[in-house]
Amino acid sequence: MGMFAAADELANRYAKVFLVHSDGNRDPLVQLTPQDEDLLNRALEYPARKNFLRAARQIVSENWIPAFQRRPLLRVNGNGDPVSAEDKAYRVMVASPLRSEREERKPSVEIQFWKLTYDPHTRHLRGSLAETFVFSPEELFEWRATRNDS
């Protein structure tokens, strides 16, 4: 056992990433690119705001499109079996090389940092939200404007 021995390692951490639009709608991002995954994993190893900002800037630079039609939120029972569908629905977003001819929208990015904990008494694994980072379009795109001005 060394000085840095702990159960809190990368395998016990994960992130949920959302595009947040000006109307308040949030779209979950799935199937991140390898470059997005790499920066997100680096942020999870050292979960500081500046590291998640670096990952968010990379993620928002991708062209995200809906993969499928909106999917309804499902209500499930204690066994995880679907019971009913909610009125709310979400879009599953994936990165695409195709670019729209319309004006680029500049969404916010929300990254939720989650940790898994194991309770040895109940033998249950539980995910708990450790921190939520929300990055505004100004934060996400200011470095591009600075780079283009020089």
N, C-alpha and C positions, 0 to 999 in steps of 0.2 A: 504494500500500500504506500503510495507516494503522497506528496503534498497535494496533488491535484486529483486524487482518486475521489470519484463521486458517481452517483447514479444519474445525475443530471447531465446527459450528453446529447449530442445531435440526434441520436435515435429516439430520444424522448421529447423532442421538440418538433413542432410543425407550424406552418403558417396557412392562413386562409387569406386570399387576395381578392379584392373587389374593385371594379371600376365604379365610381360614384358620379352620377350625372347631375347636372345643375338642377334637374327637377326632383332630386332626392332618390331616384331609382338606383339600386345597386345590382350590378351584374357580377356573379362569381366567375373567376377566371380558372379555367382548367387547361390541362395540356400545355403547360408552360414550355417555352423553348429551352434547350439545354443551357444556353447562356443565361436566361432568366433564372432557371433552377440553380445554377452555380452561384450567382450573386445572392439569391435568397438563402441558400444553404450557408454561405459565408456570414450573412447577417444573423442567421439562427445560431451559429457558433459563438458569435459575440454580439448579443442582441442590443445594440445601441441604435438610437434614432438615426444617426448619420449613415450607418450601414444599411438600415432598411430604406433610407432615402435613395441610396445608390441603387439598390435593387428596384425600387419603385420607378426611378428614372429609366432604367433599362426596360422594365415591363411596359411602361406607358409609351415607349418608343415603338412598340409593336403595333400592328394593325389588327385590332380585335374585332371579330365578327361573331354573330350568333351561329352556333353549330346546328342547332335544331330549333323547332318551334318552342315557344315558351312551355316550360314544364310546371305543372301545378305542385305546390307544396303538399306533401302527404302527411296525414296524421297517422301515427303508428301506435300500436299497443305495447305493452311491456315486453313482448317477445320480439318486437321489431317488425311485426307484420302490418302492412298497410290496412287502415281502417276506413279512411275517407280522404277526399281531396279538399284542400282549402280553396277559397276564392282567389288567393294570391298565387302568382306564378313567377318564375324566374327564367332568364335565358342563360344557357350554357355558352360561354364565350371561348373561342379558340383563336390563336394567332394565325393570320393569313398573309401570304405574300401579296395578295391583290389589294390595291389601293383604290379608294373611292375617288371619284372626280369631284365630289362635293367638298365644301370647306371642312377642314379638319376640326373636329371637336376636341376640346381639351378638358377631359374629366379629372376629377380628383382620384387618388388611389388610397384605399384603406387596406392596411395589412394587419391582421390579427395574429399575434404571437401566442401560441398555445403550448402548454407543457403537459406531459403525461405523468401521472403519479400512480404508484402502486400501493395499495393498502394491504399489508401482509395479514392483517387480522380478518378482513373480509375477502381477501384474494381477488379484489376487483381493480381493474385499471380504469383510471378516470382522467379525462382531459379537462384542463381548466385554463381559462383565458388569463394569460399573464399580463398582456398589455395590448392596446390598440393604437396604431399609428395612422393618422390621417394626413395625407400630403396634398396640399392645394395645388391647383394648376400653376400658380405663381412660383411655388417651390420647385415643381417638377420641370417647368419649362424655362426658368430664369437662366440657367446655365447655357441653354441653346442661344438665347438672345444675346448673352454676353459674348459667347463664342463667335456669333455671326457679326457682331459689331466690330470685332478686332480685325 
